[in-house]
Amino acid sequence: MIGKVKVNKSFPAMCQYVLQEKHPEQGAEVIAAHGVRTDSAAHMAQDFDAVRAMRPGLGKAVLHVALAFPAEEQVKLDNTVMGRIAQDYLRGMRIDPENTQWAVVRHHDKAHPHMHLVVNRVDLDGQTISDQFSRSRSVEACKRIEAEYGLIVADQVGRKQAREIGPTPAQAKASSPHEQQSADWSRARHDIGRALSYTARQVRSFDELGAELGKRGIGLELTRRKDGSPAGVVFTHEGHRVKGSQVGREYSAGNLQAGFDRPRVQEQTQSQGQQPAAGLKQAADAYALAKLAAAYAKLSQGQQRGQTPDREQDKGLSIG
């Protein structure tokens, strides 16, 4: 199972695309929905936009996910099962399917089963659904669903296809050594990116990441600064060298290290009996109280000298 996540601006355009009203031969079929009408693209978009209006400043409110499965799963995946999978996927993305507008539309224009999930990033309480870490969460959600439903593992399919399908279109069209080298490098980068999407969030150090990538025929070279912090990372595959940032911004050395450190920071915070949000709130409250006390002290000193509070002093008293 593979999920491709995108964030877009227009509900009307997205609803027209997934429902394929202008191309009924594509076989678009609504299999599940919550909080929106499904009789037409216009009605569906109106319902999405009515809730979106609670957050008028949110430019990209449309979460669009294409969920695809291997052709071998065609018999297993009827509409009922795919509807359940869509809701499990939403939960895996930390989206409450009972408090969010969404619609799932299955397309029958390809040999493999696939569906399109349209979600409002403004929930029914008017809160914005974050799109941070959407790619990594999607990978984790897909892996859990594969295990729960006994589906073919997409990572294994991808590696098998890479060995069997032969050259990519760019490789086939290459007419010079330079074009061939560029096409080969692009394919290597794609293979590295696929492997990282399945491994980077499952490990907690560069050593562990290197070991997991090694199983997929990918090498990892890390350079460090004098203080020991990571300076750069390069991945090697089939004779090609690809910087982490060239695969994706989240795979730069610094961002990978931040991902490794995040679980440790959370564990340390929880072991101290204090959640991160609570700690930040306490710090903010203490800062506000300190400023208020300083303002009162300044005002008191001015009164003792027979001075009239100026505008800055009045402004200081408003803090808190």
Wavefront OBJ file of the C-alpha trace (Angstrom):
o trace
v 0.000 0.000 0.000
v 1.394 3.376 -0.996
v -0.002 6.754 0.036
v 0.908 9.903 -1.886
v 0.061 12.993 0.155
v -0.478 16.481 -1.259
v -1.911 19.708 0.137
v -3.916 21.898 -2.253
v -5.958 25.107 -2.251
v -9.212 24.462 -4.136
v -11.983 22.129 -3.013
v -14.021 22.684 -6.233
v -11.071 21.650 -8.422
v -10.245 18.659 -6.240
v -13.842 17.426 -6.033
v -14.220 17.707 -9.800
v -11.046 15.675 -10.239
v -11.888 12.827 -7.870
v -15.519 12.502 -9.003
v -14.528 12.661 -12.696
v -17.918 14.085 -13.715
v -16.536 15.128 -17.110
v -15.027 11.660 -17.667
v -17.533 9.073 -16.445
v -15.635 6.390 -18.350
v -12.953 6.615 -15.648
v -15.360 4.811 -13.331
v -15.145 7.077 -10.265
v -17.168 5.631 -7.384
v -17.773 7.193 -3.960
v -17.327 4.428 -1.390
v -17.433 6.397 1.881
v -17.798 9.971 3.142
v -18.389 11.954 6.312
v -19.902 15.437 6.597
v -20.253 16.136 2.875
v -22.798 15.426 0.147
v -21.647 13.058 -2.574
v -24.295 13.570 -5.268
v -22.161 16.103 -7.148
v -18.756 17.769 -7.102
v -20.402 21.178 -6.621
v -22.322 20.091 -3.511
v -19.314 18.294 -2.066
v -17.100 21.374 -2.515
v -19.761 23.654 -0.987
v -19.896 21.485 2.133
v -16.104 21.430 2.449
v -15.854 25.205 1.961
v -18.604 25.914 4.517
v -16.423 24.428 7.268
v -13.214 25.812 5.781
v -14.725 29.315 6.255
v -14.030 28.986 9.994
v -10.327 29.374 9.127
v -10.312 31.974 6.312
v -6.578 32.533 6.619
v -5.700 28.924 5.839
v -4.595 28.964 2.212
v -4.125 25.248 1.598
v -7.029 23.515 3.321
v -7.325 20.519 0.984
v -5.534 17.323 2.022
v -5.467 14.901 -0.911
v -4.134 11.368 -0.569
v -3.919 8.802 -3.358
v -3.881 5.311 -1.842
v -2.705 2.546 -4.185
v -2.399 -1.219 -3.807
v -0.709 -3.985 -5.854
v -2.847 -5.472 -8.632
v -2.694 -8.842 -6.872
v -4.904 -7.422 -4.084
v -7.826 -6.685 -6.439
v -10.031 -9.545 -5.223
v -9.407 -8.860 -1.555
v -10.182 -5.134 -1.711
v -13.904 -4.626 -2.216
v -15.471 -1.220 -1.507
v -16.353 -2.085 2.095
v -12.781 -3.067 2.934
v -11.329 -0.028 1.181
v -13.709 2.241 3.109
v -12.482 0.772 6.400
v -8.871 1.117 5.281
v -9.440 4.798 4.476
v -10.709 5.479 8.002
v -7.846 3.498 9.571
v -5.465 5.531 7.436
v -6.983 8.779 8.752
v -6.485 7.606 12.334
v -2.892 6.719 11.474
v -2.468 10.301 10.227
v -3.818 11.496 13.599
v -7.052 12.740 12.035
v -10.338 11.945 13.776
v -12.694 10.569 11.081
v -15.705 11.380 13.298
v -14.782 15.047 13.681
v -13.515 15.795 10.181
v -15.039 16.108 6.723
v -13.695 13.583 4.236
v -14.657 11.590 1.163
v -13.174 8.480 -0.437
v -13.552 7.920 -4.173
v -12.384 4.765 -5.901
v -11.141 4.978 -9.494
v -11.287 2.035 -11.905
v -9.063 3.421 -14.672
v -5.978 1.364 -13.770
v -5.198 -2.310 -13.292
v -4.297 -1.889 -9.634
v -6.834 -0.903 -6.939
v -6.567 2.721 -5.878
v -8.679 5.391 -4.230
v -8.524 9.120 -3.589
v -9.077 10.522 -0.127
v -10.090 14.192 0.167
v -9.914 15.685 3.675
v -10.711 19.123 5.077
v -7.767 20.460 7.095
v -10.282 22.429 9.178
v -12.069 20.023 11.494
v -15.674 20.358 12.653
v -14.542 22.302 15.740
v -12.834 24.884 13.532
v -9.316 23.702 14.443
v -6.575 23.395 11.821
v -5.188 19.925 11.166
v -1.405 20.138 10.919
v 0.311 18.909 7.771
v 3.688 18.533 9.492
v 5.297 15.099 9.233
v 2.514 14.025 6.850
v 4.862 11.994 4.664
v 6.397 10.005 7.509
v 3.033 9.483 9.197
v 1.603 8.245 5.912
v 4.358 5.658 5.558
v 3.797 4.424 9.108
v 0.020 4.278 8.630
v 0.417 2.271 5.412
v 2.762 -0.208 7.070
v 0.362 -0.758 9.970
v -2.554 -1.299 7.577
v -0.503 -3.759 5.504
v 0.179 -5.779 8.640
v -3.381 -5.597 10.001
v -5.108 -6.529 6.722
v -2.475 -9.006 5.553
v -1.642 -6.981 2.444
v 1.428 -7.290 0.254
v 4.194 -5.052 1.611
v 4.716 -2.131 -0.768
v 8.416 -1.817 0.026
v 9.003 -5.389 -1.141
v 6.938 -4.786 -4.291
v 8.903 -1.634 -5.052
v 12.250 -3.372 -4.785
v 11.038 -6.305 -6.856
v 9.702 -3.994 -9.554
v 12.954 -2.030 -9.590
v 14.766 -5.253 -10.434
v 12.252 -6.503 -12.992
v 10.793 -3.561 -14.900
v 14.010 -2.651 -16.649
v 15.056 0.910 -17.495
v 12.967 3.930 -16.544
v 11.570 6.127 -19.380
v 14.403 8.610 -18.847
v 16.978 5.827 -19.052
v 15.386 4.406 -22.190
v 15.373 7.819 -23.907
v 18.955 8.695 -22.997
v 20.939 9.283 -26.200
v 24.270 10.416 -24.768
v 26.562 9.365 -21.928
v 25.641 12.512 -20.021
v 21.882 11.846 -20.326
v 22.402 8.214 -19.353
v 24.389 9.196 -16.270
v 21.736 11.741 -15.266
v 18.908 9.211 -15.699
v 20.792 6.553 -13.739
v 21.479 9.029 -10.925
v 17.796 10.035 -10.799
v 16.764 6.405 -10.480
v 19.290 5.869 -7.697
v 17.949 8.927 -5.873
v 14.402 7.578 -6.194
v 15.434 4.178 -4.813
v 17.237 5.833 -1.900
v 14.220 8.020 -1.156
v 11.895 5.013 -1.097
v 14.203 3.161 1.277
v 14.561 6.184 3.579
v 10.800 6.657 3.762
v 10.559 3.163 5.258
v 13.561 3.294 7.555
v 14.446 6.819 8.734
v 11.724 7.095 11.396
v 12.219 3.540 12.619
v 15.793 4.037 13.851
v 17.498 6.277 16.405
v 21.022 6.779 15.103
v 23.034 6.993 11.904
v 24.591 3.607 12.721
v 21.154 1.981 12.870
v 20.073 3.765 9.702
v 23.207 2.610 7.874
v 22.561 -0.988 8.930
v 18.948 -0.906 7.688
v 19.878 0.735 4.393
v 22.668 -1.787 3.905
v 20.055 -4.532 3.719
v 18.684 -2.695 0.664
v 22.058 -2.274 -1.007
v 22.433 1.371 -0.023
v 25.496 2.824 1.682
v 25.703 5.755 4.083
v 28.670 8.112 4.484
v 28.581 10.632 7.335
v 30.896 13.569 8.006
v 31.022 15.280 11.374
v 32.195 18.630 12.689
v 34.864 18.990 15.367
v 32.200 19.068 18.067
v 30.833 15.726 16.862
v 27.619 17.082 15.328
v 26.725 15.770 11.841
v 27.913 18.019 9.029
v 26.685 16.121 5.984
v 25.387 12.766 4.814
v 25.785 11.067 1.442
v 23.991 7.920 0.308
v 25.514 5.574 -2.263
v 23.626 3.195 -4.526
v 24.789 1.302 -7.608
v 27.833 3.536 -7.969
v 25.955 6.816 -7.540
v 26.380 9.328 -4.723
v 23.385 11.353 -3.538
v 23.414 13.953 -0.777
v 20.693 13.639 1.831
v 19.314 17.083 0.986
v 19.077 16.034 -2.682
v 16.796 13.158 -1.703
v 14.622 15.475 0.387
v 15.037 18.282 2.898
v 14.006 15.982 5.747
v 16.960 13.703 4.920
v 19.729 16.252 5.439
v 22.200 15.314 8.173
v 20.839 17.913 10.594
v 17.196 16.995 10.098
v 17.901 13.279 10.385
v 19.762 13.899 13.656
v 16.847 15.986 14.925
v 14.542 13.072 14.144
v 16.785 10.663 16.033
v 16.924 12.994 19.055
v 13.179 13.736 19.239
v 12.128 10.481 20.972
v 14.916 10.909 23.561
v 13.837 14.449 24.385
v 10.241 13.302 24.807
v 11.300 10.435 27.060
v 13.421 12.729 29.217
v 10.601 15.232 29.547
v 8.087 12.551 30.456
v 10.476 10.984 32.988
v 10.577 14.333 34.779
v 6.792 14.182 35.071
v 6.194 17.218 32.879
v 4.824 17.396 29.357
v 6.568 19.796 26.912
v 3.494 21.970 26.474
v 3.010 22.298 30.232
v 6.641 23.295 30.686
v 6.401 25.987 28.035
v 3.205 27.334 29.580
v 4.799 27.524 33.034
v 7.776 29.389 31.593
v 5.509 31.839 29.781
v 3.424 32.429 32.912
v 6.530 33.026 35.015
v 7.856 35.511 32.456
v 4.572 37.421 32.356
v 4.367 37.584 36.169
v 7.963 38.801 36.401
v 7.281 41.626 33.937
v 4.127 42.581 35.804
v 5.990 42.707 39.112
v 8.706 44.854 37.528
v 6.077 47.235 36.171
v 4.436 47.600 39.591
v 7.825 48.228 41.200
v 8.642 50.919 38.644
v 5.279 52.563 39.193
v 5.714 52.462 42.971
v 9.111 54.138 42.739
v 7.657 56.872 40.549
v 4.846 57.564 43.017
v 7.293 57.792 45.901
v 9.152 60.487 43.954
v 5.910 62.320 43.223
v 6.004 61.437 39.510
v 2.965 60.804 37.327
v 3.011 57.497 35.478
v 3.852 57.969 31.816
v 2.428 56.042 28.917
v 5.115 53.384 29.032
v 4.331 52.699 32.683
v 0.619 52.422 31.881
v 1.499 50.030 29.079
v 3.630 47.972 31.447
v 0.704 47.458 33.810
v -1.288 45.850 31.004
v 1.090 42.915 30.756
v -0.179 39.603 32.038
l 1 2 3 4 5 6 7 8 9 10 11 12 13 14 15 16 17 18 19 20 21 22 23 24 25 26 27 28 29 30 31 32 33 34 35 36 37 38 39 40 41 42 43 44 45 46 47 48 49 50 51 52 53 54 55 56 57 58 59 60 61 62 63 64 65 66 67 68 69 70 71 72 73 74 75 76 77 78 79 80 81 82 83 84 85 86 87 88 89 90 91 92 93 94 95 96 97 98 99 100 101 102 103 104 105 106 107 108 109 110 111 112 113 114 115 116 117 118 119 120 121 122 123 124 125 126 127 128 129 130 131 132 133 134 135 136 137 138 139 140 141 142 143 144 145 146 147 148 149 150 151 152 153 154 155 156 157 158 159 160 161 162 163 164 165 166 167 168 169 170 171 172 173 174 175 176 177 178 179 180 181 182 183 184 185 186 187 188 189 190 191 192 193 194 195 196 197 198 199 200 201 202 203 204 205 206 207 208 209 210 211 212 213 214 215 216 217 218 219 220 221 222 223 224 225 226 227 228 229 230 231 232 233 234 235 236 237 238 239 240 241 242 243 244 245 246 247 248 249 250 251 252 253 254 255 256 257 258 259 260 261 262 263 264 265 266 267 268 269 270 271 272 273 274 275 276 277 278 279 280 281 282 283 284 285 286 287 288 289 290 291 292 293 294 295 296 297 298 299 300 301 302 303 304 305 306 307 308 309 310 311 312 313 314 315 316 317 318 319 320
